[in-house]
Amino acid sequence: MNALAGLSALVVLGLVPAAPEGESIADRLLPRPQRLEALGGELRIIDDGAPAACIVAPRPSARAIALGVRQLNDRLVELGGEALPVLSAEAAAGRADTIVWLGTRDDLSGLRRLLHGRSVSLPDATDVPDGYLLECIRVPGRHVVACVGQDERGCYYALQTLLQLLHRGWADVEMPRVRIADWPAFRLRLVKVSATRCDPDVVARYAELLQGWKINLFALQYHRESDGTWREPSARYRQVIERVGRTAREGGVLEPGLFVCPYFPPRLDATRPEDVQAYLQRLRWGLELGFRWVEVDFNDWARWDRLSDAERARFDDAGSYMAHLTNAVYEALRREFPRTGIIVCPMIGWYHGRAREGLATLCQSIPEDVLVYWTGPQVRSRHITGDQLREWTETTGRKPFLWDNTIYAHFQPYWVGYAFNAYQNAFPEELRELLAGPGIHLNATATPHYLPGIMTFADFMWNPDAYDPHRSIRNALRLCWGEDAPDAANEVQQHLIALRRHLYEAKRGWVRFNRRTAERMVDELERAVERLGEVAADPRLTQHLKSTMVAEARSDVVSFEPPDKLRPRPPVTPRPLADGVVNGSVEELADGSPVGWSLYRGAGGAELVVSDDAHSGRHSACLHATEWYHNPEHPMHGDRRWINVALIHGSEEGGMHGTDAYDVQPETTYRCSFYLKSDAPSVAVEFQGWSEGFAAGNRHLLRSKLSSITPTGRWQRYEATFTTWFDTRKFALKIGLQGYADEAMRLGRVWVDDVAIAPAD
């Protein structure tokens, strides 16, 4: 069935697994319920096309309940039956063998009368917003399917589960007799897409679909337009906002968010009252249309050095500036729209990593019920520890609202992009208790093929303890596009990964590039895409994947320029740290270069020099930074001079690819020591890991207390421990210079010698 109606586990070969034998009812539901008990037998809802049941709803005109009833009846008609009538309890008692009762906890007295005085026992845990009970109850003369919500949205979610339980028999529609108690682990389940860069029809359809998958917040972000500005957006943008607002108003389930960044030209100047009023009016416009949330969006486009002279003169620092605008939004909008939820996205460089002192100024100067984004230790943080969350909270004085950037750019070997991968990151068990809301914002995109991944995010958000990414992505694909979709999607994955692997290895000169072979691989990928589209019965899915996935692959093959000559593939012989480090004292050279060392050039100019100035022996490795990076148009650095260069020990791939790096064990602590001296004011130290695939997109930083050194001109010994992640397989040491000229960084030299790394005792 095409859920778009016409529109991780780490992804390795065969991500979409075969369906397990003996799959239970709970295994096939998404989100997977917190509690499910199979009571045995089936209930007939449609008998030979005619209703064998009816609906009793104490408040049938409630928006969420009315929407759920319409969707239930649409599904029954789709399965070959007729719509169920909505009757009073008295009329239903004398007419139907099966009654679908739909109400909230406040309506339970009516349900007890229908059950001849029998009470319904609701688990305490369902006493949270959106929680529900779905129970099939046998009483003399009839069956009752009780859908009891903690609130009206809980009733709607109970019906969404019931929809997944329906199945067609020979001439009827049935559901298994079950008792399900379910509630979300996270109260705020937010998915954000761009309202200016995505197809408006797909965005509007997402608003309808996401509420069915129990996502309660859907945010639309304004990005730069060619035919409009944030002050006067295009008609296209206005229409999609109006459509999503209408969905929210009519259904009463979804809470849309309007995320407007006022730093696209003509940008906001906070010292100009007319600018602030224009910004507030844009946000009011969304709230008047039915939006429930707004974001004060500084993001990647607002930077202290790009503010006006008047703004920098008026405010002490970026934290004070952001607090001022946030408070202006809060005071104005809460006065007019008291239920408005407000989120702050701090400036670039402020929303990830360890909290800056200035961030505390922001967090401690705004109301407590404003949510503040944090992406984790990195912009795309696949691994977050409880200590990192607690440290951020201690510095800022509040819990963060997690902004998750991982699914749309989730690592897959050879960087094949999003291709039906499930949501999965390494989070602490106490994540819910450590987050504001508690909630997570998933940064996504609205395309016809993206929905399965978002559905797995919903699965995690409702029941993280039982979350299985393999089961989840298979269920999501099946629910989107039918029983054969998981296998068809797996075939697309296999062909895409094979092609990307070939281009990846040919680019590095490890294999000879054959253009004709590569073109055949693209043709096979295209045929697999066509098969998936046929399975989904959705030609527009096929068209989308061809115009994106296939077209991009074909363009890369056409433009591919192989290197002049082949080079040896990096050694695949295991390099365990238990055998000791490779050339830690920089005495072994090959063609004048130190074996086991390389140079990382992130930004700026630098060279790796074998120096005669050594702590021991004859040589040391010397990093010589020679040139600043300067690009006034860069969205983060702007008109600032920046350097980011380093020595890499343990890999000769320049820190980007870890194929030849040290082999390490997952979830293991290692001890590292080295001698260092420098004429720079500070030296950055990073312990860098790789997971399966060992490519650039799979790098991650391993947490250690040694992240920055204030060196001297004399050799000094430094020591630290680091712990690998659950999926870390390779490791290298990175030591270098990182910083801005206007923050006292200088171009200079860093000497390193006598590196030792071993498992900690």
N, C-alpha and C positions, 0 to 999 in steps of 0.2 A: 504494500500500500504506500503510495507516495504522500508522505506526511507534509511535504511542501506544497502539495496541490498545484503542481505546475511551476513551479519555480525552476602518567603512562607508565603504564609501563613504558620503557623506552621502546621506540618503534624499531624493531629489527625484523628480519625476514620472518614472515608469518605472524604478524601482530594479531590479526583477527583469527582466533583459534577455532578449531572445530567445536561444535556444540557438545558439551559433556553428556555422557550417558546418564540416564536417571535424573534428568534435569527436573527440579521441583518447581512448584508454582512460584515460590519466592524468587527463584533464580531467573525467572522470565519477566518479573515485574521491574519497572524502572520509574522512579527510584525504588530501590529495594526496601520493603517495609522494615521498621524496627522489630515488629513482632508479627508472626503469621502462624496460624494453626489451621491445618486442613481438617475439616469436620467430616469429610467423606460424602460422596454423592454429588449430584448436579441439581441445579435449579433451572427450570425451563422458563425463559423470559418471552420467547416467541415460539408459537406452536403452529407449524405449517403456514408461516407467513403472518399469522394473526397474533395480536398481543395475548400472552398468557399471564401478564402481570399488569399492574398499574402503579402510578406514582402518587404518594401522599406527601405533601409538603406544607407544613403549617404556615410558611411564609413564601409562597410561590413567586411573589413579585420581587423578592430580594434579588438584586442584580446578579450576584455571583451564583445563586441557586438557579435562577432562570436561565443563565448562560449554560450551566452544567446540564440542565434538563434538555435544552436544545441540542447540545452536543451528544448526549446520550441517545436521543431519538434519531439524530442524523446518522449515528453509527448503526443503530438497529435497522434503519432503512437501507443503509449501505450493505448490511449483511443479508438483505433479502426479506426483511420483515416490515412491520408497520410501526408507527410511533406509538408510545405508551400514553394513555390518557392520564391527565392529572385530576384526581378525584379528592373529595373530602374523605375523612376517615370513615364516616358512616356509609357513604356510597361504596367505598372500596371493600368494606367488610362483607358486604353481601354479594360482591361481584367477582372478585379476583382470587385466584388460588395463591398468587404471589404478590406481595406488596413491597415496592421499593419506598421506604420511608426516609425522608430527607429533612433534617433539621439540626438545630444547635443544642447545646446543653440546656439552654433556657426553655426548650420545647419538649423536654423529656417526659413531662407529665402526660402529654398526648400520646407518646410512644408507649408508655406503660398501660394506658387504657387499651391500646390496640393489641398489646400482648397479654391482655386479661390480668393486669396487675403485676406482671413479672417485671422486675427492675433490670436495667442494663448496667453492667459494671464497667466503668471507664477507668483504664489505668491512670494513675496520678500523672504520669509523664505526658499524657495527651492534653493536660491542662496548661498548654502553652499556645500562643498564637499559631494558627494553621494546623494544629493537631486534629486528628480525627479517629473515629472507630468505624470500621465496616464489619458488620457481623450478620451472618445468616442464622436466623432463629426460627425454629419449628414450634408452632403453637397449634392447638387443636383447630383443624379445619384450614390451615393456611401456613405459608412460609412468609417471613418478613425479612427483607434485606435492609437492615438498619444502617443508615449512613449518618453518623452523628459527628458534627464538627464542633470544635471549641468555639469557632466563629463561622461566619458565612463563607469565608474563604476556605476554612477547613472542610465545610460541606462540599464545596466545589472540588477540592482535592480528593475527597472520598470518591466522588463520581469519576474522577480521572483514573483512579485505581480500578474501579468497577469496569470502566471501558476496556482496560487491558485484560480483564478476566473474561470478557465475553468471547465466545467462540461459536462457530457454526457447526451444528451436527448435520444429520441427513436432511431434515426438513424443519429444523428449529434452531433457535439460538439459546445457548445455555451458559451458565457460569458455575464454577465449582463452589461448593459450600465451604466458606472460610470464616475465620475470625481474624481481622487485621487491626492492630493498634499501631498508629504511625504518627510521628511528629518530626519536625526538622531539627537537626542538630544545630544549625545556624539560622538565626532569625532573618538576616539580610543576605539574600542570594542574588547578587547583582551581575548582570551581563551588559557590557557596553559595546556599542558599535558606532561607526561614523555615520552621521545623517547626511553628510555631504559627499562622501566618497563611495558609498554603497548604493546599489540599485534601490530606489525608493519603494518599488513593489515588494522586493525581498525584505526590506526593513519592516514594512507594514505587516507583512505576513509573519515575520518573526514575532512581532508583538502578540499575534494571535496564538502562535504555537508555543512560545515559551511559557505562557501561563498554564498551558496544559501539562508541561513538564515540571511544574511546581517551582519555577523561577518567579520570584515576586517583584524584583526590580529590573527594569529594562531602561538603560541610559542611552541617550543619543547625543553624540558629541558634535559640536560645530568645528569644522576645520576650514581652512581658507577655500574660497570659491573664486572661480574666474568671472562669474556673473553676479556676484553679490558680496556683501560684507556682513560681519556680525551685527552691525547696526541696522542694515537693510538687506537681509538675506534674500536669496533668489526665491522665485515662486516654487521651484522644485523642493527646496528645503522647507519652506513654509507648509507645503502640502503634506510632506511626510510627517512633520510634527503634528499637524492637524489630524492625520489619520491615526497615528499612535495615540494621541489624546482621546480620540473618539472611542477607540478600542478600550481604553482604560475606563472612560466614563460609562460606557454601555455595559461592560462586564463586571466592574467593581472588584476585579481580581488583581490586575497588574498595577504597579506603582511606577510610572515612567519618571525618568530623571532628565533634566535639560542641562547639559554640560557645555557652556559657552565660554570659549577662551577669548577674552577681549584684547589679546596682544597681537592679533593679526591686524595689519593696517586697514583702516586708520585706528591705531591702537588707543586704548584708554589711557588717560592721564589722571591719576587719582587726585591731583590738586585742582582739577577743573570740575566744579559741581555739575556742569552740563554733561560731562563725560560719564560721571558716576550715575547720573539719572538715566542716561541712555542705556547703560548696562543694566540697571535695575529694571527698566522698562522691558528690555528683552527677556529677562527672567520672569517678570510678571506675566508677560504674554504666554509663556509656556504654562505657568500655573493656572491661568485663566482657561486654558484649553484642556485641563485635566491632568497636568503633570503634578507630581507629588514631591519630587526631589530636585535640587539644583546643586551644581558644583561651582565653587569659586576656583576657577581653573587657571593657575599660574603655569604649571606644566613646563614644557620644553621651550616655550616662547616668551616667557617673562624672566628677565634676568636683571639683577641689580645694575650692572654696567650699561644696560640698555634703557633704563628709566630716564625720564627727563631730568634736566638739571634741577628743576623746581621740586621734583619728587625726592631726589637724593638730598636736597637741602632741607626738606621738611622732615624726613624720617631718618632715624639714627642708623638703621640697617635694614636688610631685607626682611628679617623677622617682624620688625615693627611695621613695615610697609604692608606685608601680607595680612597681619592682624588688623590693620586699619580697614582695609577693603572687606575683609571677612565680616567684621563687626558691622560695617555699613549695610552689607547684604542681610545679615541676620536681623538687625533692628528693623529695617524697612519691610522685609518680606514676612517675618513672623508677626508683625503688627497687622498685616492685611490677610495673611494666610497662615494661621496659627499651627497647622499640621505640617508645614513644610519641613522636610528633612534637608539638612545642609551638610555638604562634604567639601573639604578643602584638598586640592592637589597642590602641594608646595612647588616651588621653582625647581628646575632641573638641578641635579646635584644635591637637593635637599630631601628628595622623596625616597632615597635608598641609602644603604650603608648605615654606619653609626650616626646617630642623631647629632647634628651640629648644635653648638650652644645657642645659635640664633634661632634654631627650630624650637627650643624651649620658650623663647620669647613669644613666638607665634602661639604655641600650644597653651601657654599659661595666660594669654591675653584675650582669649576668645571663650565663648560659653562652653560649658562642659559637654553639652549635647551635640556639638558640632563634631563630625567625624573627620579625622586627618589621615590621609593616605600614607602608606609606607609599602614599598615593593619588596622589602627584605634586604639582605646584605648586598644584593646586586639588582640591576634593573629587571632581570629575569632570574628570579631566585627559585631554583628547583629544590633547594635545601635550606630550611630555616630551623634554627634550634630554639629551644625554650629560653636559653640564656640570652640569645640575641634579642628576642622579643622583650624579655624582662629588662635588659639594658636600655632599649629604646624607651620603654615605659618609664624607667627610673629617671632618664635624662629629660624627657619631655613632660612628665607629670600626668600622662594619660596613656591609655592603650591605643594601639594603631588600628586603623581599618585597612586590612590587607588588600593591596592592589596587585593582582596576579597577572603577569605578562607571559606566562609560560606556554599555554596551549597552542597559540597561533604560531609560535616560533619554536616549538618543542623540538629538541634534538632528535634527529633520525640519522643513521649512518649516511655519510656523503651528502647531507643536507638536502633532503628531498621535499622540504616544506611540509605543510599540513596535509596529511593523506590518511584520514580516518584513524588518527591516534587518540587514545583515551587520555583523560585528565589524570595525571599522577605526579605528585611531588613528595618529598620527604619532609613531613611536618612533625612537630612534637605531639605526643599524645594529648597534652593539655592545651592544644591549639585553641579550642573554643573558649576556654577560660582566659586566654591571653589576648584575645582580640576584642576590639570595640564592636558593639553591635549586638551579639557577635556576628561578624559577616566577612565575606570575601567578594571583591569586585574582580570579575574575569574580563580582561581586555580581549575582545573578540572581533570578528567581522561577520557581516551578514552576506553569505553567499549560499547558493543551493546545496553545496556539499559540506558546509561547516557544521550544520545542526547536530549530527551525531556526536561530535566532540563536546559540544555545549551540553548535550543531554547527559553525558558521563559526568560533567561537572555538577549538574543537578543531583545526580545519583550520589556523589560524594558528599554534597552539602546536606543531604537528608540523613544519611546513615554512613558516616566515615568508618565506623568500626567494622562494618560488614562489606566495605567497598572492595571490589575485585575489578581492576581495570579491564582484564580480558573479557570477563563476563559482561561487563558494562558496555563496552564498545560493540560487542556482538549483539546485545539486546538493542542498543540504540540503532544500529544498522538495520536490524530486523524490523523494528517498529517504524523506521522511516520508509524503508523500501522493500519490505517483504522478506520471507524466509530465506530466499536465495541470495539476499544482498551481502551477508558477511563473506561468503565465498567469492562473490563477484568483486567486492571491494579488496579482498586479499589479493586477487589476481592483478588488480590495478597497482597495488603496492609492490608486488613482486617485480613487475615490469619497470616501474618507476625507479625502484632502488637499483635494479640491475643496470639501467642506463646511467644513473647518476654515479654509481660505483665506477663504471667504465670511464666516464669523463673525469672523475676525480683522480683516478690512477693514471690516466693518460696525460692529464695536465701536469702531473709531477714527473712524468717521464718513466714511470715504472712499467708501463705496457705501451705497445705501439698503437697509435690511434688509427682505426680503420673507418673512414667516413661512411662507406657503404654499409658496414656492419652496424654502425651507430644509427643510421637512417632506418635500417630494418627494425632496430630496437624501438625507435619512436613509432613506427608503424604498428608494432605489436602492442605498445602502450595504447595507441589510439583504438585498436580493436577491443582491448580490454575495457576501455572507457565506454565504448559503444555497447558492450555486453552489459555493463553495469546500468547504463541508461535503459536498456531493454528490460532488465529485471525490475527496475524501479518504475517502468512504464512512464518515464518522464523525459521527453526529448530535450527539455530545457536544461536538465541536469547534464545530459550529454553535451549539449552546446556549450555550457559553462566550462566543463572540464576540458573540452577541446580548445576553447579560446584562451584558457589559462594554462593548465598543466601541460597539455600536449603542445600548444603553440610555443610556450616558453622552452620546452625541451627541444623542439625542432629548430628554433632560432639558435639555441646554444650549440647544436650540432653544426649548423650551417656556418656559424661564425667561429667555430673552434679552431685555434691555431696551436698545433702540437709543438712542444719544445724541439730545439734543433737536434738533440741527441737523447738517447735513452740514458737513464742513470740507474744505479742499483737500487732496488727496493730497500728501504731501511730494514735493518736486521729484525727478524721475528724471533730470534733466540731469546728465551726469557732472560730478563735482567733483574733478578730479585735483589732487593736491598740487603738481604741476609748475606749475600756474597761480597758486600762492601761496595763503596761508590766507585765510579769510573773516573779515573784521572782527577780525583779531588784536589790534588796538589799541583795540577796544571803542568806536569812534567812531560806528558806524552803528546807529541805533536804529529800532525799529518799534513803535509804540504804547508807547513807554517801555521796551521790552525790547531787549537787545542782540541783533542778528542773529547767528546762528551759535552762540549760547550757550544753555545750559539748566541746570536744577537737578536734581540727583539726590538723591532722598530714600530712602535705604536703610533708615535707622532714626533716629528723632529728628526734631526740627523744625528747619527752616532756611529762609532766603529768599535769592534772588538779587537783589542791589542794584547798580544802576549808580552807581558812586561817583565823586565829583569828585576824589578822591585818586588821581592817576594818575602813572605813571612818565614818560609822554610824552602829549602831547595833552591832551584835556579829561577823559577818563573811564578808569576801569578796571572790571573785573568783581569784585564783592565777594561772597563767601559769608559769610553771617551765621548761625551755628549758634545756635538759640534755645532748644532743649529736648532733654533726654536721652530716650532710649528706656529704659523700665523696665517689665519684665513678669516677676515672680518665677516664673511657670510656664514660661518659655521654656526649652527643653531645653539650649540652649547658654549663654545669658547669665544665666539665673536671676535672682537678686536683685541684679544689678549694673547700674549705669547705663552705658549704651552709646550712642555716637553714630557714625553712618555716613552722612555727607552730603557732597556734592561739587559743584563746578562742572564742567560738561561743555563743552568747546570742540570744535566741529566737527559738532555735531548738536543739533537742537532737540527731540529726543525724550526728553530726560531720562536719557540713558545706557542706556536699556533696549532701544530699537530703533534700528538704525543705518541706516534707509532713506535718510536725507538726509546721512549722514556722508561723510567724505572717501573718494574712490576710491583704493585703493592696489594695488600689484602684489604678488603672492605672492612669498615668499622674497626680499624686498628690504629693505635697510637704509635707514632714514630718520633724519634728525637733527632734534631738536626743541629749541627754546630758549624761554625766557619769563622775565619779571621777576615776582618775588613778594615779598610781605611779609605778616607775620601776627603776631597777639598770642597764638596758640595754641602749645603746646610742641612740636608736631610736625605736619607736613602730609604726607599720603599722596599719591603720584603714581602713576597707573596709565595705561598705554598700552593702550587697549582696542580689540580688533578684532572683526569679524563675518565669518562665512562666508556662503554662499548663503542667502537668505531674510531675513537681517539682523534676525531676531527675538531676543527676550530669551534664549531657550534656546540661541542660537548665539553668545553673547558669549564671548570668550576674552581673556586677558591676554597681552600681548606682552612678552617678557622684556627688562628693561633694568636697568642698575646703579643707576639713579635711581628708588628706590621710596619713600624717605622723606626729608623735609627737616626740618632743625632751623632754623626761620626766625629772623629778627630783626625788629625794628620798622622796619628800613630796607629800601628796595628793593634786591634783589640778583638777579643774573642766574644762571639755572641752565640747564644743557645736558646732553642725553643722546642716545644712539642707541637705536633699537629695530629689531627685525627681524620682518617679518611671517611667518606660517605658510604652509604649502603651500597652504592654501585661504582665506587671509584676503583679503577683497575690500573691506572698509570699515574705517575707523579714526576714533576720536575720543580726545581727551585728557581725562583725568579727574583733577582736583586737589581734595582735600578733607580733612576731618577724620574720623578713624577711631580709636576707642579707648575705654577704660573710664575712668570717673572715679577708680576706686581704683588706676589705673596712671598717674596724673598728667595724663591728658587733661583739657582745660578747654573749655568752650564759648567760642567767640570768633569772630574774623573772619579771612578770608584774602582778600587782594587779589591779582589777577593781571592782567598787562598785557603787551602787545607779544609775543604768541605768534608764533613762526616755525617752520614745519615744511617740510622739503624732502628729496628723496632725498639720501643721503649721497654724497660724492664717491667 
